């Protein structure tokens, strides 16, 4: 097995991050620094990153209902609560797939399978993420059309989104938004760009895998059937945007 793939399969990090660690000279195989990601690794080899042993583990896939107030990281330099604080009883070393903002809520997948994480995160796979959005005010039809067709944020246009009104709340409207990009704070920036800031944001689904009745702060292990739902073709086709 190639060294880069080994680190990803061991759940140490994603394959992309593994390549960065290797190039930086942080990885040793049997005590020797290795800087080639294709370096072969066998069952008897000892692999370390910054002196820490890395071993293959059984694959683990977890769905967490992240509450607001937690950061989506393994460690936080500022000492804020992280999503890892919610995973009592999980002995395997896992890490979040993607991110949810400190103030955002909902579905967050954690795993030790780097290849699986890359499949979800890579834009070419177009895995849809579904959000429930509480926006301030009542966006006009033309403003919603801009969200659907693509809107410029941070100097780049977003891909088309699926946007529909699903309710009201005391200060505005509630929307369902489906996107397959993972740009930082993307949904919040999209609504800010049309003058209707987001007051609350919850991710409710990855592909065909929905958060369901999982309570805030609780998690469950994902079954093979759950994993299939993330990548199911019907879910991907339903998310296709026609503009």
GUMARVEX-28978 format. One line per field, with one value per residue: residue number from 1; x, y, z of N, C-alpha, C in turn. Coordinates in pm, 1 decimal, always signed. Layout:
N
num = (NUM/...) $
n_xx = (X/...) $
n_yy = (Y/...) $
n_zz = (Z/...) $
ca_xx = (X/...) $
ca_yy = (Y/...) $
ca_zz = (Z/...) $
c_xx = (X/...) $
c_yy = (Y/...) $
c_zz = (Z/...) $
END
This chain:
243
num = (1/2/3/4/5/6/7/8/9/10/11/12/13/14/15/16/17/18/19/20/21/22/23/24/25/26/27/28/29/30/31/32/33/34/35/36/37/38/39/40/41/42/43/44/45/46/47/48/49/50/51/52/53/54/55/56/57/58/59/60/61/62/63/64/65/66/67/68/69/70/71/72/73/74/75/76/77/78/79/80/81/82/83/84/85/86/87/88/89/90/91/92/93/94/95/96/97/98/99/100/101/102/103/104/105/106/107/108/109/110/111/112/113/114/115/116/117/118/119/120/121/122/123/124/125/126/127/128/129/130/131/132/133/134/135/136/137/138/139/140/141/142/143/144/145/146/147/148/149/150/151/152/153/154/155/156/157/158/159/160/161/162/163/164/165/166/167/168/169/170/171/172/173/174/175/176/177/178/179/180/181/182/183/184/185/186/187/188/189/190/191/192/193/194/195/196/197/198/199/200/201/202/203/204/205/206/207/208/209/210/211/212/213/214/215/216/217/218/219/220/221/222/223/224/225/226/227/228/229/230/231/232/233/234/235/236/237/238/239/240/241/242/243) $
n_xx = (+84.8/+49.7/+218.8/+81.9/-183.6/-199.1/-186.7/-426.8/-612.4/-567.7/-696.7/-572.3/-567.3/-699.9/-647.9/-532.9/-422.5/-244.0/-56.9/+56.4/+173.6/+366.2/+529.7/+633.0/+817.1/+745.6/+684.3/+782.4/+912.2/+981.6/+1169.8/+1303.7/+1295.1/+1047.6/+966.4/+819.8/+501.5/+416.3/+563.7/+609.0/+429.3/+426.8/+271.1/+436.6/+573.6/+671.0/+510.6/+529.7/+409.6/+534.9/+656.6/+454.5/+299.4/+128.8/-140.0/-334.7/-685.9/-1013.5/-1276.2/-1474.9/-1782.8/-1965.8/-2260.0/-2333.2/-2543.6/-2478.2/-2473.5/-2527.5/-2250.8/-2029.1/-1709.6/-1598.8/-1366.7/-1075.2/-908.3/-900.0/-728.9/-810.8/-943.5/-1215.3/-1526.4/-1524.6/-1647.2/-1554.9/-1579.0/-1828.9/-1836.7/-1845.6/-1744.5/-1651.5/-1391.8/-1218.3/-1000.8/-1128.9/-1224.2/-1372.5/-1571.8/-1543.2/-1700.7/-1894.0/-2011.6/-1930.3/-2167.5/-2359.2/-2577.5/-2662.3/-2636.5/-2337.7/-2071.1/-1836.8/-1528.9/-1278.6/-1186.3/-1012.4/-1032.4/-1308.4/-1391.4/-1275.7/-1427.3/-1675.8/-1615.8/-1496.3/-1551.6/-1617.2/-1777.1/-2018.7/-2185.8/-2485.0/-2570.5/-2813.9/-2984.0/-3156.1/-3274.6/-3304.8/-3392.3/-3357.1/-3622.6/-3819.9/-3726.6/-3742.0/-3888.7/-3706.1/-3465.2/-3445.7/-3426.7/-3170.5/-3014.9/-3068.7/-2965.0/-2700.7/-2461.2/-2239.9/-1982.7/-1715.0/-1567.3/-1613.8/-1840.7/-2114.8/-2216.5/-2524.5/-2811.0/-3055.1/-3342.9/-3606.8/-3901.0/-4007.0/-4145.1/-4241.6/-4102.4/-4075.3/-3923.0/-3889.3/-3841.9/-3835.3/-3615.8/-3543.1/-3236.8/-3028.1/-2707.9/-2397.2/-2145.4/-1867.6/-1783.9/-1645.4/-1865.0/-2068.6/-2355.7/-2452.9/-2318.7/-2429.8/-2698.7/-2653.9/-2554.6/-2780.9/-2904.8/-3041.5/-2975.8/-2869.7/-3022.1/-3036.3/-2900.2/-2916.4/-2787.3/-2942.8/-2918.9/-2701.2/-2663.4/-2879.1/-2898.1/-3051.1/-3082.4/-3292.0/-3456.2/-3252.5/-3125.9/-3010.4/-2662.5/-2633.1/-2522.8/-2483.7/-2369.2/-2300.5/-2456.2/-2383.6/-2595.4/-2675.6/-2450.0/-2466.5/-2688.5/-2594.0/-2456.1/-2643.2/-2794.2/-3063.9/-3096.9/-2897.9/-2986.3/-3230.3/-3135.9/-3036.1/-3009.9/-3225.0/-3213.8) $
n_yy = (-118.9/+226.4/+493.8/+738.9/+661.7/+475.9/+637.2/+774.9/+562.7/+472.3/+655.3/+880.1/+1124.2/+1311.7/+1207.8/+1412.4/+1579.3/+1395.4/+1377.3/+1631.7/+1620.6/+1424.3/+1540.4/+1747.4/+1625.5/+1504.3/+1245.1/+917.6/+600.6/+301.9/+436.4/+603.9/+910.4/+974.1/+1111.6/+1068.7/+1021.7/+787.3/+582.9/+244.4/+61.3/-197.3/-471.3/-519.0/-283.8/+9.4/+305.3/+651.1/+977.1/+1282.3/+1154.8/+1006.4/+693.5/+538.3/+339.4/+92.7/+95.5/-39.8/+65.7/+348.1/+517.4/+797.6/+975.1/+1287.1/+1507.6/+1817.3/+2066.4/+2426.2/+2635.9/+2474.5/+2401.9/+2283.0/+2088.7/+1895.9/+1979.8/+2288.9/+2588.4/+2806.2/+2703.1/+2646.9/+2457.6/+2153.4/+1945.7/+1695.5/+1664.8/+1567.0/+1303.2/+1076.6/+754.1/+659.5/+485.5/+484.9/+686.3/+956.8/+1207.2/+1521.8/+1540.4/+1778.9/+2090.8/+2266.9/+2581.4/+2756.2/+2863.5/+2720.8/+2435.3/+2081.4/+1802.2/+1625.7/+1444.4/+1215.3/+1038.5/+776.1/+714.7/+808.5/+802.4/+779.9/+1023.8/+1200.0/+1135.1/+1242.2/+1514.6/+1604.7/+1821.0/+1715.6/+1494.8/+1590.5/+1574.1/+1634.6/+1876.3/+1939.7/+2212.3/+2376.7/+2696.0/+2987.6/+3291.9/+3647.4/+3868.9/+3895.2/+3764.3/+3886.4/+3763.0/+3791.5/+3805.9/+3550.7/+3409.1/+3483.8/+3349.3/+3087.7/+3072.2/+3133.5/+3325.6/+3596.4/+3558.6/+3646.4/+3713.2/+3509.7/+3315.8/+3129.5/+2786.1/+2686.2/+2665.7/+2478.4/+2617.8/+2676.1/+2807.4/+2712.8/+2780.5/+3015.6/+3241.3/+3435.6/+3659.1/+3649.1/+3440.9/+3083.3/+2865.3/+2590.2/+2481.5/+2348.5/+2254.3/+2166.9/+2247.0/+2326.4/+2566.1/+2797.9/+2909.4/+2938.4/+2933.6/+3124.6/+3352.4/+3370.8/+3443.9/+3680.0/+3832.7/+3901.6/+4065.6/+3957.4/+3843.9/+3535.1/+3393.0/+3153.3/+2832.4/+2508.3/+2197.8/+1935.6/+1705.9/+1477.3/+1401.1/+1134.4/+1073.0/+1149.4/+1367.1/+1320.0/+1211.9/+1239.2/+1362.5/+1692.2/+1711.5/+1439.1/+1122.2/+867.7/+548.9/+481.6/+264.0/+19.0/+52.0/+314.7/+451.3/+398.0/+550.0/+810.6/+836.1/+766.9/+733.1/+824.1/+1026.5/+1205.2/+1276.8/+1400.6/+1631.9/+1779.4/+2086.2/+2286.8/+2562.3) $
n_zz = (+0.0/-77.4/+93.5/+136.5/+101.6/+306.2/+540.7/+515.0/+518.7/+772.2/+915.3/+1006.0/+878.7/+597.3/+252.2/+104.4/+304.8/+406.4/+201.7/+223.8/+480.9/+437.7/+237.4/+385.7/+543.8/+780.7/+825.5/+908.6/+814.0/+953.0/+1104.9/+928.2/+749.9/+510.0/+202.4/-20.6/-146.4/-266.4/-158.5/-70.5/+179.6/+409.5/+598.6/+819.5/+864.0/+1048.9/+1106.0/+1161.4/+1254.4/+1319.2/+1529.2/+1644.7/+1657.8/+1384.3/+1307.3/+1134.1/+1168.7/+1247.9/+1031.7/+1102.5/+1115.7/+1185.6/+1270.0/+1382.9/+1565.7/+1565.4/+1812.2/+1838.1/+1928.6/+1945.1/+1809.1/+1492.7/+1496.4/+1583.4/+1788.7/+1970.6/+1966.5/+2115.0/+2325.2/+2319.7/+2335.5/+2150.4/+1879.8/+1936.4/+2205.9/+2242.1/+2184.6/+2363.5/+2464.3/+2222.3/+2112.9/+1895.1/+1690.8/+1541.2/+1297.0/+1193.4/+893.8/+671.7/+767.4/+1016.4/+1105.8/+1413.1/+1522.2/+1389.7/+1331.4/+1340.4/+1105.8/+1109.3/+988.1/+1113.1/+1091.0/+1051.6/+810.4/+552.9/+268.4/+230.1/+341.7/+156.3/-70.0/-5.1/+23.7/-213.1/-484.9/-739.4/-702.2/-624.2/-390.2/-241.3/+9.9/+245.9/+386.8/+654.9/+677.8/+860.6/+777.2/+798.9/+751.2/+442.9/+159.5/-173.6/-482.2/-695.0/-555.9/-443.6/-679.2/-761.9/-573.1/-649.6/-910.3/-885.2/-712.7/-648.1/-419.5/-216.0/-441.8/-625.1/-821.3/-695.2/-735.3/-897.6/-681.1/-498.1/-385.0/-166.6/-13.7/+307.0/+531.0/+793.5/+1035.7/+1338.7/+1264.4/+992.2/+705.4/+649.3/+487.6/+265.5/+157.7/-88.2/-164.0/-330.6/-290.6/-70.6/+48.1/+282.2/+527.2/+339.7/+287.9/+468.4/+371.2/+117.4/+168.3/+306.7/+100.9/-42.8/+128.5/+346.1/+630.2/+785.9/+1063.1/+1192.1/+1130.5/+1004.9/+918.6/+755.3/+605.2/+430.1/+105.2/+54.8/+320.6/+613.0/+898.0/+1072.0/+1367.9/+1548.7/+1844.6/+1949.0/+2011.5/+2034.6/+1894.5/+1640.7/+1521.9/+1181.4/+950.8/+687.7/+505.8/+562.6/+468.4/+197.6/+135.5/+139.8/-99.8/-286.4/-604.5/-665.6/-468.3/-545.1/-799.1/-738.0/-629.8/-838.7/-1006.6/-1187.1/-1391.3) $
ca_xx = (+0.0/+125.9/+223.6/-25.4/-307.7/-192.6/-223.7/-570.2/-685.7/-551.5/-780.0/-492.0/-605.9/-744.3/-537.1/-467.1/-339.4/-135.1/+45.9/+124.0/+259.4/+479.7/+617.5/+696.7/+916.8/+695.8/+649.4/+893.0/+881.9/+1090.3/+1268.7/+1362.1/+1204.3/+1006.5/+900.6/+747.7/+370.2/+397.2/+651.5/+530.0/+423.1/+375.2/+209.9/+534.2/+640.9/+631.0/+491.6/+504.0/+396.8/+583.4/+690.3/+336.0/+271.6/+3.6/-175.7/-465.3/-795.7/-1140.6/-1339.6/-1584.9/-1857.6/-2054.5/-2342.5/-2354.4/-2626.7/-2396.6/-2542.8/-2454.9/-2158.6/-1915.9/-1631.2/-1581.1/-1224.2/-1032.3/-858.8/-919.0/-626.7/-874.7/-1002.8/-1360.7/-1573.6/-1521.7/-1739.7/-1497.9/-1626.5/-1961.7/-1825.2/-1813.2/-1762.7/-1594.5/-1247.9/-1139.1/-964.5/-1202.7/-1216.4/-1490.1/-1569.3/-1591.0/-1717.4/-2012.5/-1968.2/-1950.5/-2306.5/-2449.4/-2621.1/-2710.0/-2567.3/-2193.1/-2015.4/-1698.9/-1481.8/-1134.3/-1166.9/-974.3/-1086.3/-1450.4/-1402.4/-1245.5/-1539.9/-1781.0/-1573.3/-1448.4/-1661.8/-1657.0/-1878.2/-2144.3/-2270.9/-2566.1/-2595.7/-2942.1/-2985.1/-3273.7/-3221.1/-3394.4/-3340.3/-3425.7/-3701.2/-3886.8/-3661.9/-3827.9/-3872.5/-3583.4/-3352.8/-3438.4/-3377.5/-3025.1/-2957.8/-3083.3/-2885.0/-2560.4/-2440.5/-2098.8/-1934.8/-1568.3/-1509.4/-1642.6/-1981.5/-2153.4/-2290.3/-2669.3/-2860.8/-3198.7/-3391.8/-3751.2/-3955.3/-4076.5/-4219.4/-4217.0/-4072.7/-4118.0/-3847.4/-3868.1/-3882.1/-3752.6/-3588.9/-3462.6/-3133.1/-2945.3/-2588.5/-2297.3/-2016.0/-1837.6/-1707.5/-1659.3/-1980.2/-2126.7/-2498.6/-2466.6/-2272.9/-2526.6/-2814.1/-2607.2/-2535.7/-2909.9/-2956.7/-3126.8/-2883.4/-2917.0/-3026.5/-3014.8/-2866.1/-2907.4/-2773.3/-3034.5/-2894.5/-2594.3/-2722.8/-3006.4/-2890.2/-3110.5/-3057.4/-3405.6/-3490.4/-3134.2/-3133.8/-2889.1/-2557.1/-2627.4/-2464.2/-2504.3/-2282.2/-2368.2/-2454.8/-2356.9/-2710.4/-2666.0/-2344.7/-2519.6/-2782.9/-2520.9/-2414.9/-2748.1/-2822.5/-3189.2/-3075.6/-2818.6/-3069.5/-3328.5/-3069.5/-2995.6/-3074.7/-3264.7/-3229.9) $
ca_yy = (+0.0/+351.1/+560.0/+837.9/+587.6/+414.7/+737.6/+801.0/+444.2/+461.4/+756.3/+987.7/+1247.8/+1287.6/+1175.7/+1538.2/+1618.2/+1298.0/+1419.6/+1750.0/+1577.0/+1349.8/+1636.5/+1830.8/+1547.5/+1471.3/+1102.8/+822.7/+458.0/+225.8/+530.1/+688.7/+1008.1/+944.1/+1229.4/+1029.2/+967.4/+653.3/+487.0/+127.7/+28.1/-331.5/-501.1/-516.4/-154.7/+101.4/+438.7/+754.6/+1116.0/+1363.2/+1063.7/+933.7/+576.0/+534.2/+200.3/+74.8/+64.6/-67.5/+188.2/+396.8/+625.7/+849.1/+1092.5/+1367.4/+1627.2/+1918.9/+2184.5/+2552.5/+2658.8/+2382.8/+2420.0/+2158.2/+2059.4/+1798.7/+2060.5/+2432.4/+2664.3/+2902.4/+2632.7/+2636.6/+2319.4/+2100.6/+1834.4/+1574.9/+1655.9/+1505.1/+1164.0/+986.2/+612.0/+623.0/+467.7/+507.4/+824.6/+1003.2/+1351.0/+1568.7/+1550.7/+1913.9/+2177.5/+2347.1/+2696.8/+2755.1/+2894.6/+2638.1/+2310.7/+1975.0/+1680.0/+1628.6/+1310.2/+1197.5/+907.4/+754.8/+666.5/+923.8/+793.2/+810.4/+1167.9/+1265.7/+1115.9/+1337.4/+1653.9/+1647.6/+1880.8/+1639.5/+1396.3/+1665.2/+1522.3/+1747.9/+1901.5/+2007.9/+2299.1/+2454.0/+2830.5/+3089.3/+3418.5/+3767.1/+3935.5/+3816.1/+3789.0/+3897.3/+3654.9/+3814.3/+3773.3/+3404.8/+3363.8/+3502.5/+3238.2/+2965.1/+3073.7/+3156.0/+3460.7/+3619.3/+3577.6/+3642.8/+3725.1/+3392.3/+3279.2/+2998.6/+2700.0/+2695.6/+2601.3/+2452.5/+2701.6/+2689.0/+2852.2/+2603.5/+2828.2/+3149.4/+3253.9/+3568.0/+3767.8/+3632.3/+3319.7/+2963.4/+2808.4/+2470.6/+2511.6/+2232.3/+2287.8/+2060.2/+2307.6/+2329.4/+2686.5/+2840.8/+2995.2/+2969.8/+2965.0/+3253.7/+3458.5/+3382.8/+3521.8/+3815.5/+3903.5/+3955.3/+4154.6/+3886.9/+3762.8/+3410.3/+3394.9/+3016.8/+2744.7/+2368.0/+2099.8/+1825.5/+1585.0/+1456.0/+1313.0/+1079.2/+1042.8/+1261.4/+1375.2/+1254.1/+1248.5/+1239.7/+1480.6/+1774.5/+1661.5/+1293.5/+1066.8/+725.0/+489.0/+462.3/+128.6/+17.9/+107.9/+460.0/+500.7/+391.7/+659.5/+933.9/+838.7/+707.2/+809.5/+901.2/+1148.2/+1297.5/+1327.4/+1494.5/+1757.3/+1850.8/+2217.3/+2334.4/+2708.1) $
ca_zz = (+0.0/-78.9/+222.9/+145.1/+119.6/+438.9/+641.1/+501.2/+563.3/+916.9/+978.9/+1063.4/+811.0/+460.5/+162.1/+68.6/+418.3/+417.2/+106.5/+279.0/+591.1/+380.8/+169.9/+488.0/+615.5/+914.0/+830.1/+906.4/+797.6/+1016.2/+1157.3/+824.4/+691.3/+373.3/+144.4/-142.8/-108.3/-324.6/-92.0/-30.0/+321.2/+430.6/+728.1/+927.8/+873.1/+1154.5/+1050.0/+1261.7/+1211.5/+1432.3/+1637.5/+1692.1/+1574.2/+1308.5/+1278.1/+1071.5/+1259.5/+1182.2/+984.5/+1184.9/+1053.0/+1289.4/+1240.8/+1503.0/+1555.9/+1631.8/+1863.3/+1828.1/+2038.9/+1935.9/+1687.8/+1419.0/+1489.0/+1684.1/+1901.0/+1949.2/+2039.5/+2204.4/+2437.7/+2309.4/+2320.6/+2014.5/+1856.8/+1994.2/+2344.7/+2241.7/+2139.2/+2474.2/+2435.5/+2092.6/+2137.5/+1775.0/+1661.3/+1424.9/+1274.1/+1119.0/+748.5/+644.2/+882.9/+1044.3/+1183.3/+1558.4/+1554.2/+1309.6/+1394.9/+1253.4/+1066.6/+1089.0/+981.6/+1159.8/+1048.1/+1044.1/+674.1/+473.0/+132.9/+240.0/+362.1/+29.5/-161.2/+31.0/+14.2/-345.1/-562.5/-858.5/-666.2/-612.5/-283.1/-194.6/+151.1/+262.0/+503.9/+694.4/+695.5/+914.6/+726.5/+845.6/+648.1/+338.9/+30.5/-291.6/-580.0/-769.6/-468.3/-436.4/-809.7/-762.0/-497.0/-728.3/-1031.9/-851.2/-663.6/-623.1/-282.8/-208.8/-575.1/-708.4/-829.7/-641.8/-826.5/-873.4/-559.7/-491.4/-275.4/-159.4/+114.3/+376.4/+647.1/+846.3/+1177.6/+1383.9/+1202.1/+849.3/+635.6/+663.5/+355.8/+244.1/+59.5/-121.2/-241.1/-325.9/-260.7/+71.7/+78.0/+421.0/+560.1/+210.2/+291.2/+538.0/+282.2/+8.1/+213.4/+338.4/-24.9/-89.3/+231.1/+442.2/+710.1/+845.4/+1209.4/+1238.6/+1018.8/+1044.3/+809.7/+786.5/+525.7/+332.2/+5.9/+101.6/+464.0/+685.2/+1041.8/+1136.6/+1505.4/+1633.6/+1930.5/+1952.8/+2098.8/+2030.6/+1773.1/+1616.4/+1421.5/+1053.6/+895.6/+542.9/+435.5/+578.2/+379.8/+61.4/+115.4/+112.0/-240.2/-369.6/-726.0/-657.1/-389.2/-624.3/-908.0/-683.4/-595.5/-957.3/-1013.4/-1318.5/-1389.1) $
c_xx = (+88.8/+113.7/+109.7/-159.8/-312.9/-237.9/-372.4/-652.2/-676.6/-635.4/-701.2/-533.4/-659.4/-622.8/-461.2/-373.2/-221.0/-21.4/+124.8/+219.0/+385.0/+579.0/+693.3/+800.1/+875.4/+671.7/+775.3/+838.8/+1003.0/+1205.9/+1328.9/+1257.4/+1176.4/+929.0/+827.5/+613.5/+346.0/+485.5/+570.2/+540.0/+360.7/+324.6/+309.1/+604.4/+585.1/+628.7/+462.0/+487.8/+429.5/+610.5/+575.5/+308.4/+134.5/-22.5/-313.1/-568.8/-917.4/-1206.0/-1462.3/-1649.1/-1965.9/-2131.7/-2373.3/-2451.8/-2555.7/-2483.8/-2462.3/-2362.1/-2039.6/-1841.6/-1603.3/-1433.1/-1190.4/-982.4/-880.1/-816.5/-686.3/-945.2/-1153.8/-1402.5/-1567.4/-1619.6/-1686.8/-1543.6/-1760.6/-1956.1/-1782.8/-1839.6/-1710.7/-1443.4/-1161.3/-1110.6/-1033.3/-1184.0/-1335.4/-1465.4/-1628.3/-1611.3/-1861.9/-1964.3/-2000.1/-2097.6/-2406.6/-2472.0/-2638.4/-2611.2/-2419.4/-2143.2/-1871.8/-1655.9/-1331.2/-1096.2/-1139.2/-1029.7/-1234.9/-1471.0/-1375.9/-1360.6/-1651.4/-1740.7/-1537.6/-1564.9/-1708.3/-1765.2/-2015.1/-2239.0/-2353.5/-2574.1/-2723.9/-2942.6/-3124.4/-3221.4/-3329.9/-3335.7/-3422.9/-3499.8/-3761.2/-3823.1/-3763.1/-3796.4/-3741.0/-3459.8/-3336.0/-3385.8/-3225.7/-2955.9/-2959.8/-2986.1/-2735.7/-2538.5/-2293.1/-2071.5/-1783.5/-1504.8/-1533.8/-1792.2/-2003.9/-2217.0/-2440.4/-2710.2/-3009.9/-3251.0/-3543.3/-3793.4/-4032.8/-4153.3/-4186.1/-4169.9/-4089.5/-4046.4/-3827.8/-3920.4/-3783.7/-3738.5/-3522.0/-3364.6/-3048.6/-2830.3/-2494.4/-2156.3/-1993.2/-1756.8/-1741.5/-1773.1/-2060.2/-2272.5/-2522.4/-2426.8/-2369.5/-2644.8/-2774.1/-2593.9/-2666.7/-2977.5/-3049.0/-3040.4/-2950.0/-2909.6/-3001.4/-2992.5/-2848.7/-2890.8/-2857.4/-3008.2/-2765.3/-2652.5/-2859.0/-3007.1/-2938.7/-3082.2/-3168.9/-3428.9/-3371.4/-3129.5/-3004.1/-2788.4/-2543.0/-2568.8/-2504.1/-2403.6/-2363.6/-2349.4/-2415.2/-2472.2/-2711.1/-2563.8/-2390.9/-2612.6/-2712.4/-2492.8/-2521.4/-2779.8/-2955.4/-3172.5/-2998.1/-2902.5/-3173.0/-3266.0/-3025.8/-3076.4/-3102.3/-3286.9/-3255.6) $
c_yy = (+124.6/+423.5/+660.3/+770.8/+524.3/+514.1/+768.4/+683.8/+425.6/+564.5/+869.8/+1122.8/+1211.2/+1257.3/+1302.6/+1583.3/+1523.9/+1336.6/+1538.6/+1711.4/+1507.5/+1447.1/+1723.2/+1754.8/+1507.4/+1322.0/+1017.4/+680.4/+381.1/+317.3/+624.9/+783.9/+970.7/+1063.8/+1197.1/+966.1/+827.1/+546.4/+367.8/+101.0/-109.7/-351.7/-489.6/-383.4/-70.2/+243.1/+536.6/+889.7/+1202.7/+1275.7/+981.7/+814.1/+585.4/+389.6/+196.5/+35.8/+22.1/+64.8/+221.0/+515.8/+670.6/+968.8/+1160.9/+1480.1/+1736.0/+2033.4/+2311.3/+2564.9/+2566.1/+2408.7/+2283.7/+2135.0/+1958.8/+1870.4/+2207.2/+2509.8/+2762.8/+2835.5/+2623.2/+2489.2/+2276.1/+1984.3/+1704.2/+1556.0/+1583.2/+1355.2/+1068.9/+841.4/+568.9/+608.8/+498.5/+657.8/+866.7/+1154.7/+1393.3/+1569.1/+1686.9/+1990.3/+2224.4/+2461.3/+2678.9/+2773.6/+2809.4/+2502.8/+2201.7/+1866.4/+1704.0/+1484.5/+1314.1/+1055.1/+896.5/+700.5/+786.2/+921.2/+827.5/+960.6/+1242.9/+1251.8/+1215.6/+1479.9/+1697.9/+1698.8/+1795.8/+1537.1/+1458.6/+1603.6/+1638.0/+1754.6/+1982.8/+2084.6/+2356.2/+2591.1/+2923.9/+3226.1/+3536.3/+3833.2/+3838.8/+3846.3/+3792.6/+3783.8/+3668.7/+3779.2/+3622.4/+3348.3/+3376.8/+3389.7/+3110.5/+2959.5/+3086.9/+3302.0/+3477.9/+3639.6/+3559.3/+3640.5/+3607.9/+3364.7/+3142.8/+2916.4/+2718.0/+2614.9/+2574.4/+2524.3/+2706.2/+2731.5/+2737.9/+2651.6/+2971.3/+3138.2/+3401.6/+3682.8/+3750.4/+3502.0/+3206.5/+2899.9/+2671.5/+2503.4/+2386.9/+2279.6/+2167.3/+2116.1/+2304.6/+2451.1/+2737.4/+2941.1/+3031.6/+3011.1/+3099.6/+3368.8/+3478.4/+3470.1/+3663.4/+3898.6/+3959.4/+4039.5/+4090.9/+3791.9/+3639.6/+3421.0/+3255.9/+2928.7/+2602.7/+2281.0/+1977.8/+1700.1/+1594.6/+1360.6/+1266.5/+1042.5/+1164.1/+1251.8/+1307.2/+1304.9/+1244.1/+1371.1/+1561.2/+1720.8/+1510.9/+1246.5/+921.1/+677.9/+462.0/+319.1/+133.7/+75.8/+260.4/+517.5/+499.0/+508.6/+791.4/+947.3/+785.4/+795.2/+883.7/+1030.8/+1251.3/+1357.3/+1426.8/+1630.7/+1836.7/+1979.1/+2253.1/+2485.8/+2757.4) $
c_zz = (+0.0/+55.4/+239.4/+170.6/+257.7/+545.7/+635.6/+553.4/+713.9/+991.5/+1039.8/+1006.4/+673.1/+372.2/+122.9/+180.4/+435.4/+323.5/+157.6/+391.8/+538.7/+317.3/+269.4/+570.4/+755.3/+932.7/+821.4/+888.5/+847.6/+1056.5/+1057.0/+767.6/+546.2/+319.5/+14.7/-104.1/-160.9/-259.1/-40.8/+120.0/+334.8/+571.8/+843.4/+946.4/+987.3/+1098.1/+1163.4/+1192.6/+1332.1/+1554.6/+1691.4/+1601.6/+1506.9/+1269.8/+1213.5/+1176.4/+1178.8/+1144.4/+1069.1/+1115.1/+1151.1/+1236.0/+1372.8/+1472.4/+1635.6/+1684.1/+1831.6/+1947.6/+2041.5/+1805.1/+1625.2/+1394.9/+1597.8/+1809.0/+1868.4/+2031.5/+2140.3/+2322.7/+2435.8/+2300.0/+2174.3/+2002.7/+1916.0/+2138.9/+2354.3/+2212.9/+2250.3/+2433.2/+2300.5/+2109.8/+2016.1/+1757.0/+1531.7/+1410.9/+1188.3/+969.1/+712.4/+773.8/+895.8/+1132.2/+1331.1/+1593.9/+1477.2/+1376.9/+1289.9/+1219.1/+1040.6/+1092.7/+1032.0/+1125.5/+1068.2/+906.5/+582.9/+331.9/+130.4/+256.7/+232.2/-69.4/-132.2/-2.2/-127.2/-430.1/-680.2/-828.4/-641.7/-509.1/-227.3/-43.5/+160.2/+393.7/+527.9/+738.5/+746.6/+877.2/+778.1/+728.4/+547.7/+204.0/-84.6/-388.8/-656.6/-685.4/-454.7/-567.9/-817.7/-685.1/-579.4/-844.7/-1004.0/-817.3/-628.6/-474.3/-283.1/-347.5/-667.4/-707.9/-765.0/-753.5/-799.6/-751.0/-573.5/-367.1/-279.7/-18.9/+178.1/+499.1/+682.0/+990.2/+1212.4/+1313.7/+1052.3/+795.2/+663.9/+525.6/+368.2/+132.3/+39.0/-209.4/-239.4/-311.9/-109.9/+110.9/+218.6/+436.8/+435.5/+218.7/+359.7/+445.8/+165.1/+50.1/+253.3/+211.0/-80.8/+19.6/+332.0/+525.5/+770.0/+997.7/+1268.0/+1117.6/+1069.8/+919.8/+846.5/+705.3/+447.1/+228.9/+53.4/+248.6/+542.5/+834.7/+1120.0/+1277.7/+1600.9/+1712.0/+1925.7/+2054.8/+2100.4/+1897.6/+1759.2/+1512.2/+1294.3/+1003.9/+748.1/+462.5/+444.8/+480.4/+234.5/+33.5/+84.0/-37.2/-335.0/-489.5/-719.4/-579.2/-469.7/-736.8/-855.9/-652.6/-718.7/-971.4/-1157.8/-1310.6/-1531.1) $
END
